[in-house]
Amino acid sequence: MTDLDSAYGLETPDDNLRLYRDWAQSYDQDFAEGMDYVLPLRVAEAFRAAGGHGPVLDLGAGTGLCGVALKALGFDAVDACDLSQEMLDVAAEKGAYRRLFTGNMLETLPVEDATYGGIVSSGTFTHGHVGPEALGEVLRVVAPGAVIALSINAEHWVAQGYDSAFDALGAQITDLTVREQRIYGDAATGPHAGDLSRVTTFRKGA
Ligand SMILES: C[S@@+](CC[C@H](N)C(=O)[O-])C[C@H]1O[C@@H](n2cnc3c(N)ncnc32)[C@H](O)[C@@H]1O
């Protein structure tokens, strides 16, 4: 079983903690480079295209690939939050974040209400990780009008009923856009090479 299949088969935050503790040191080389993982860049581009501004919180930041992409696009006030300290330790070495801290998106994050001007999240709304139940916590920590850019695995979107979840948010969000994009680039191989994500942007309502 590949690391990716193991990740998709996780069931709880404790499962995630164990897997990412062991995967942190090899994630960038074996997974991101090996699979030509382009999704973090797509999320950063979508955030900018939607008019996103800082301070930005990268949720499920992992080893910091989306933070690096945001930095390359000129964003310099970006914080990182992840369940796994080991993943954040790798992210810290990249110098793309102002502050890095652990937190669980499925519980209450260690962040005051309306702290951030924007949110990005790449690769974390997916099988075995977090589902639409995390959207409330995402909205709590951003200011009204903030841009939020999330990648949501396309199969997970259907399985977890994101259409209904976004409908249920009503006026809590505005300007919803959804664009289906490839998670991996042309160099990817294997059964997941053609997997798709719905890169989604919206604003927190007033
Ligand atoms: C596939 S990795 C994506 C990392 C990075 N954003 C990227 O695109 O490379 C998923 C990350 O989500 C984190 N994660 C999983 N469940 C989480 C939760 N409940 N709260 C916060 N982070 C979580 C994992 O620790 C892992 O670092």
Ligand as a Chemical Component Dictionary entry (heavy atoms), coordinates in Angstrom:
data_LIG
# 
_chem_comp.id                   LIG 
_chem_comp.type                 NON-POLYMER 
_chem_comp.pdbx_formal_charge   0 
_chem_comp.three_letter_code    LIG 
# 
loop_
_chem_comp_atom.comp_id 
_chem_comp_atom.atom_id 
_chem_comp_atom.alt_atom_id 
_chem_comp_atom.type_symbol 
_chem_comp_atom.charge 
_chem_comp_atom.model_Cartn_x 
_chem_comp_atom.model_Cartn_y 
_chem_comp_atom.model_Cartn_z 
_chem_comp_atom.pdbx_ordinal 
LIG C1  C1  C 0  -1.999 15.581 2.623  1  
LIG S1  S1  S 1  -1.304 16.587 3.902  2  
LIG C2  C2  C 0  -1.340 18.185 3.078  3  
LIG C3  C3  C 0  -0.273 19.102 3.605  4  
LIG C4  C4  C 0  -0.057 20.364 2.786  5  
LIG N1  N1  N 0  -1.160 21.295 2.918  6  
LIG C5  C5  C 0  0.179  20.008 1.344  7  
LIG O1  O1  O 0  -0.651 20.325 0.480  8  
LIG O2  O2  O -1 1.236  19.398 1.093  9  
LIG C6  C6  C 0  -2.635 16.740 5.063  10 
LIG C7  C7  C 0  -2.237 17.468 6.352  11 
LIG O3  O3  O 0  -3.415 17.674 7.126  12 
LIG C8  C8  C 0  -3.090 17.495 8.475  13 
LIG N2  N2  N 0  -4.331 17.190 9.209  14 
LIG C9  C9  C 0  -5.070 16.062 9.151  15 
LIG N3  N3  N 0  -6.140 16.161 9.945  16 
LIG C10 C10 C 0  -6.078 17.387 10.519 17 
LIG C11 C11 C 0  -6.903 18.075 11.473 18 
LIG N4  N4  N 0  -7.993 17.499 11.979 19 
LIG N5  N5  N 0  -6.534 19.312 11.862 20 
LIG C12 C12 C 0  -5.415 19.895 11.347 21 
LIG N6  N6  N 0  -4.584 19.289 10.464 22 
LIG C13 C13 C 0  -4.931 18.047 10.053 23 
LIG C14 C14 C 0  -2.074 16.379 8.485  24 
LIG O4  O4  O 0  -1.308 16.367 9.677  25 
LIG C15 C15 C 0  -1.260 16.703 7.230  26 
LIG O5  O5  O 0  -0.137 17.486 7.512  27 
# 
loop_
_chem_comp_bond.comp_id 
_chem_comp_bond.atom_id_1 
_chem_comp_bond.atom_id_2 
_chem_comp_bond.value_order 
_chem_comp_bond.pdbx_ordinal 
LIG C1  S1  SING 1  
LIG S1  C2  SING 2  
LIG S1  C6  SING 3  
LIG C2  C3  SING 4  
LIG C3  C4  SING 5  
LIG C4  N1  SING 6  
LIG C4  C5  SING 7  
LIG C5  O1  DOUB 8  
LIG C5  O2  SING 9  
LIG C6  C7  SING 10 
LIG C7  O3  SING 11 
LIG C7  C15 SING 12 
LIG O3  C8  SING 13 
LIG C8  N2  SING 14 
LIG C8  C14 SING 15 
LIG N2  C9  SING 16 
LIG N2  C13 SING 17 
LIG C9  N3  DOUB 18 
LIG N3  C10 SING 19 
LIG C10 C11 SING 20 
LIG C10 C13 DOUB 21 
LIG C11 N4  SING 22 
LIG C11 N5  DOUB 23 
LIG N5  C12 SING 24 
LIG C12 N6  DOUB 25 
LIG N6  C13 SING 26 
LIG C14 O4  SING 27 
LIG C14 C15 SING 28 
LIG C15 O5  SING 29 
# 
